[in-house]
Amino acid sequence: MARKGVKRSIQVWGCDLEDGTKITNNDEGIVSVIVNGDRTVTVTDSSNNEKIVEGARWVSYVPRQN
């Protein structure tokens, strides 16, 4: 059964973008990657600053499993 309602943001190891590029937590200066329900991507840097990546829209992601 499919979920209904607002999609939540989740922290992931990395994601593929519509333009064919990738963002991962191993990229230079990126500590954390978050995919949002509206298909935008938020990254956190080593200074704990969060920002939405301009023009980035994710198509798939690698979920974190703890």
C-alpha positions as CSV (number, residue, x, y, z in Angstrom):
1,M,0.0,0.0,0.0
2,A,1.4,3.4,-1.0
3,R,1.9,6.1,1.6
4,K,-0.2,9.3,1.3
5,G,0.7,12.8,2.4
6,V,3.8,14.9,2.5
7,K,7.1,13.2,1.6
8,R,9.7,13.7,4.2
9,S,13.4,14.6,3.9
10,I,15.9,11.8,4.5
11,Q,19.6,11.6,5.0
12,V,21.3,9.5,2.3
13,W,24.9,8.4,1.3
14,G,24.5,10.0,-2.1
15,C,22.1,10.7,-4.9
16,D,21.9,10.8,-8.7
17,L,20.7,14.0,-10.3
18,E,18.6,14.7,-13.4
19,D,21.6,16.1,-15.3
20,G,23.5,12.8,-14.8
21,T,25.8,13.9,-12.1
22,K,26.1,12.6,-8.5
23,I,26.4,14.1,-5.1
24,T,27.8,11.9,-2.3
25,N,29.1,12.5,1.3
26,N,32.6,11.7,0.0
27,D,32.7,14.8,-2.2
28,E,35.1,17.6,-1.2
29,G,33.6,19.7,1.6
30,I,30.4,17.7,1.9
31,V,29.7,15.9,5.2
32,S,26.0,15.0,4.7
33,V,23.5,14.7,1.9
34,I,19.7,15.1,2.4
35,V,17.1,14.4,-0.3
36,N,13.9,16.4,0.1
37,G,10.3,15.4,-0.8
38,D,10.1,18.1,-3.4
39,R,13.2,16.5,-5.2
40,T,15.7,19.2,-4.1
41,V,19.0,18.3,-2.4
42,T,20.4,19.8,0.8
43,V,24.1,19.4,1.7
44,T,25.9,20.0,5.0
45,D,29.6,21.1,5.0
46,S,32.2,20.5,7.6
47,S,31.3,23.8,9.4
48,N,27.8,22.4,9.9
49,N,26.2,24.9,7.3
50,E,23.3,23.5,5.4
51,K,22.4,24.8,2.0
52,I,20.1,23.7,-0.9
53,V,22.0,22.9,-4.0
54,E,20.9,25.3,-6.7
55,G,19.3,23.6,-9.7
56,A,19.8,20.1,-8.3
57,R,16.9,17.7,-8.6
58,W,17.5,14.1,-7.5
59,V,16.1,11.0,-9.4
60,S,17.5,8.2,-7.2
61,Y,19.5,7.9,-4.0
62,V,21.4,5.4,-1.9
63,P,19.7,5.2,1.5
64,R,21.6,5.1,4.8
65,Q,21.1,2.0,6.8
66,N,22.4,2.1,10.4
